[in-house]
Structure formats: structure tokens, C-alpha cells
Amino acid sequence: MSINQDRASVEAYAQWLLRLLDLKKVSKARRINARTSLERLDAHRVPLDHFKDAIPFDSEAALNWRGAEHGDQPADVFTIATPADVDNRLNVATVQRCNDPGQEDDGRMLLRRVRLVKRPLFPVPRAARYVVELATLAVTDEDRGVAETRVSYFGSDGTPGGLFANLVSGEPDAQATLMLRIAFGLQFMRHYDWHVRVQGPKGTGLLIPATAAGCRNLLKERDLTEGEVRRASLVHLVAEHQRRKPSAPTGSTDPADLAWVREHSRGRRQFTWNGMIGEVLPAQDVLDRIATKA
């Protein structure tokens, strides 16, 4: 996979974001299920900003700079972690084009947020040690900018490798379990991945996983600010190194004339891209390492 192909993928996701920002109407799902004619318990309105910082997740165009740099195809981030492993902080959103023939959402653009909650929006008849909320924003009409939201709840007793069960029907759900496992993986990867955040005025936006090199290549075409003739440098890391003291003679290699410079970060983090607000987010692992160095 080439850098140009990856950049094209980012452009495609940027177009998705622009469509999301142009939504004219966001409503709750229809109360009556058209296929079963039964009342839906999951027909609840969810605010649009609830889906901010969604991570692109698509089998055909998923952006994975780490894989691109090694010539590998992007793969799903998967883990067998349980809710207890993330200390009740699971909170991950993904955006993708649904490709599930025969299903109501086939062909739609979907945003899904998976998070651990203590109090569901509606009463569920089943008890569970861990309750996972799956909130979905489905763009039902892209031309008219119409979308709907709905919510489902799944439970787990914390057993490693066990399936999550739908807390309304009580039935184990293998597809939802896979989605939740991927969400756990994305949650863990957030600590080690760099990200590029692109968002608009309504609070929705994309959080694109990257590496430091990926951020640099991705943002070569970022907008120039008014009055600039050269793009301002974005955040970058300065490795630990030795430098000669200003008072030292030129060319001196005397240890007394040298000083150690700690690893640190420099540069601007905010930028604009295609008219949208953006920010480079260094990996938290890197920031923690810099902060803890004496």
C-alpha cells in the first residue's frame, strides 16, 4: 500500500466527515420495526456530538500507517480483553460504510460508539456485571442530510473469551462480540498510536490513527494560514542528545563543554485542512515518557 493510496483514503474519509457536518436532521429510529412490525426498544435520540472522534474502520480503505510503512495490508485490531482490563473506561467510536447485504443498514454510512455505562437509557430485563452501550448513527439519506440514532445494550460477566449477550433478548451475539473485541483493541492502541483529529463546528469528527511519519506525510497539503508563505512546523520529537555550551570553544570535545538536552517535543499541533479544524495528537506513550524523564 502506497502513501498516495493512504492519502486518497484520508480524502475519502474527509468527504464522509463533510457529509456528517452537513446533516440537516438527526432523529431517533422509527419506533416500529419495519421488518418485524414490533415496537423497538432502542429507538432513542442520541446527540450528534456523542459520536465525535470516530476512528475510520473499513475493510476496503481502512487507514493504517504502520501497516503501510511495512508494506502490509491493514488488519483489524483485535483483542480478547474483557471490560475489567480497561478499568471501566471503554469509549470508542468508529465510522464505516455498512456492507451487510440483507440488513437494514446495508450501504449506509454508520457511526458507532461503544462505551461501558452504569445506567442504560432504558430499562433492560437482564442483569450483567458489565453493561456495554452500542449507540449507532445511521445516515439514512445522504442527499437530504438525514440520519437516525438508536441504542443497544450488551452484557458480560467478565469471563475471558465469553460472548456478550443482548440484554433485551438475552441471546448471545457473536457479531456484537466481535465488534466489542475490536473496540477493546482500539482502546488499547490509542495509548501507542499517534492520531490526527479532524473536526467541524458541530462536534463530529474523525480521529485518524497514524505514526509520527504518517502524520508528516498526511499533512503536507494542510492549509496555509493568512499571511503565511510557508507552512508552520507541526509537532515533532527531538531525541535526547548532547550539544556544545554557548561559552565553549568551537570544536571542543571536552565533556565539561558539553551539555545533555532531554528528549522533548516542539512545534505547533493545530492546523486547518480542507477548511476543517485539525490537531496532531502525539502518542500518549511518548508524552508519558517525556514527562517522566528527569
N, C-alpha and C positions, 0 to 999 in steps of 0.2 A: 504494500500500500504506500503510495507516494504522499509527500506533504501536500501537493496540489490537490490530490483526491480528498485528503482530510480537510483542506480549506474549503473545498466545494461542499463537503458535508456540513461544515460550520455555517456556510452561507444558507444551506437548506434549512438548518435549524433556526437561523436568524429570520427567515421568512415565516416559519411557524410562529416565532415569537411575535412578529409584526401582526399576524392574524389574531393571536391571542389578545394583543393590546387593542385590537380594533373590534373586539366583541361588543355588540350593541345590547345584547340581552343575555343574562345568565339567570336561569330559573331552576327550580327543583325538578327532579324527574317526574314523569307522569305518575299519578297516584295508582292507576290501574295498569297492571302489566298487560301489554297488548297481546302477548303470546298465550298467557295462561288465564287472562281475564280475572286474576286475583289481585287483591289490594297489596300494594308494595309497602313494606315497612321501611325501605331505605330511601324513600322519596323526601329528602331533606335538602334545604338550601345550604350551601357552603360558600363563604365569601371568596371572591376571586383571589385576593392576596393570600389565601390559605395555601395556594399552590406555587408560591414563589420559590425560586432556587431549584427548579426541577432539573434533573440530570438527564440529558439525551440518552435514550435507551431504545435502540432499533437494530434488528438483526441485519439489515441491509446497509445501514450507514452509521452505525454506532462509532462515535469518535473515541479513539483510544491511542493517545500519542505514544504511550510506552510500547504498545504493540507495533505501531507504525515505524518507530525508530529501530526495531529489531526485525522488521520485515514479516511480522506475524499478522495473522488475521485477528480482528478484535474478538474477544470472547466474553461471555457473561461472567460477572463477578459473583461467585457462588460460595456459600459457606454453610456449615452445619451448626452454626452458632444458635444459641437459644436466647430468648428475651433477657434472661438473667445475665448473659455475657455482656450486654451493652448497658447494664446498670439503669434500666428503665428510661433510656434516653433515645430510643429508636425514633427517628423522624426524618424520613427520606421521601422525596418526590421525584417521579420520573415522567418524561414526556415521550410519546411514541405514536406511530401510526398503527392502529389496530389491524392485524391481518389474521382474522379468525373467521373463515367462511362459515356462514350459517348462524353467526351470532349477531345480536342487535347492533353491536358497535363495530362490525366489520367495515373497514375503510375510514373510520373516523379518527380524528386526532384526539388522543386521550392524555390527560394529566392525572396521575395517581399519586396520592400522598399516603404513605404507610407510617403510622406512629402508634406508640403504646399510650393507652389512655386509662384513666381510672373510672371515668364516668361517661358511658356512651350517651349519644344524643337521644336514643330511645331505649326503653326497657328491653332487655334480651332475656329469654326464658332459661338460658343456660348459664351456669357459673363456670368461671375459669380463673386459674391463678394469674394468667397474663391475658389482657384483652388488647387486641390489635385492631385499630381502626383503619379501614381502607376507604378513603374518600376519592371519588372519581369525578373529574370534569370532562365531559364528552362534548366536543364541538359537533353539534347536530346539523348545522347549516353554515358552511364556511362563507358562502356568498353573502348571506344576510347577517353574518356575525352572531349566530345564536348558539348557545351551549346550555347544557343542563348538568346538575350535580346530583350525586347520590352517595350514600354511605353504607358500608357493610362492616360487620364485626366478626372477628375470628378469635378463637381462644386456644390456649396451650397450657398444659400443666407443667411445662418446663422440661419434659423428658427429652433428652438428646435424640435427634433423629425422628421424633414423633411428628405426626401430621397435625396441622391446625384444623380445627373443626369450625364450621359455620355456627355461630351461637344462636341463630334463629332456628335453623333446621336440625342442628345437632349432628349433621353429617360431616365426616372428614372430607377435606377438599384438597386434592393433590395439586391442582393448578395454583390455587391460592398459596399453598405451602411453598411451592417453587418461587413464586413472586416474593414471598416474605423472606425466604432464604437469600434471594438476590439483594433484597433491601438491607439485610444484615451485613452482607458483604460490602455494599456501597457505603454503609455507615462506617465500617472499619477502614475502608480505603480513604475516606475523607481525611484521615489523620496524616496520610503519607502522600497524597496526590496534591499537586498544585491545581488551582482552578481559575477559570476566567468567568466572572459573573457579568452577564449582560441583562439589563432590565429596563423597564419603561416606567412611566409615571403612575400606573395603576398598581404597581407592586408585583406583577407577574414577571417572570424572568427565567433565564437558563443559567445553570451552574455547570460549566463545561470542564470535565476532568482533563488535566494536561500534565506535562512535565515542565521544568523551567525552560528547556529548549523549545518545547511545544508552544508555550506562551509567546516566546520571542517570534517564532515563525508565524504564528496565528495572527499577531497584531502588527505585522509590518505595514498593513494598509489602514491602520487606525487614522481617524480624522485629525487634521491639523487644527489647533485652536486659533482663534482670531489673532492675527498679527504674527503668528509663527511662520518661519521659513524652514524650520527643522523640527521634527517630532521630538518632544521631550523624552528623555530616557525613562523607561519603566523600571520597576523594581528589579534589582539583580543582587546576587550574593557576592560578597568579597571574601575570599578564602583567607584564613589565618596566614600571615606572612611577616617577614622581617623587613624593616626599612631603615635607611640611614637617618640619624638625627640631623635636624637642620644645622646644628652647630658643628657637625663632624666634617673633617676634611673630605674633599671629593675623592672618591675611590677607596676610602678607608674600609678595611675589613676587620678592624678592631672590634671585638664583642662589646666593648664599652661604648662604641659609637653607634651601635645598632639597637633598635627597639622592636618589640613584638607588637603587631597590630592584630587585634582579635577579629575573629570572623564576625561579619555584620552585613546588614542589608542596606542598600541605597536606592535612590530613585523614586519616581512617582508611581503610585498604584492606580490612580483613577485615570480614565481616558474616555473618549467617545468613539463609537464605531457604528457606521451606517446611521448616524443620528441617534443612537441609543447610548445610554449611560453604561459604562463598563468599569470593572475593577479587577486587578490581578490579585489573587489570594495565594501567597506562598503556602507551602505545606506546613501544617501545624507542627509536625515533627521537626522541621527545620527551625521554625520560630522558637520552639521549646529548647532546642539545642543551643541556639544563640543566647537565649535568655539565661540559661543556667551556667554558661561558661564564665569562669572567674576572670 
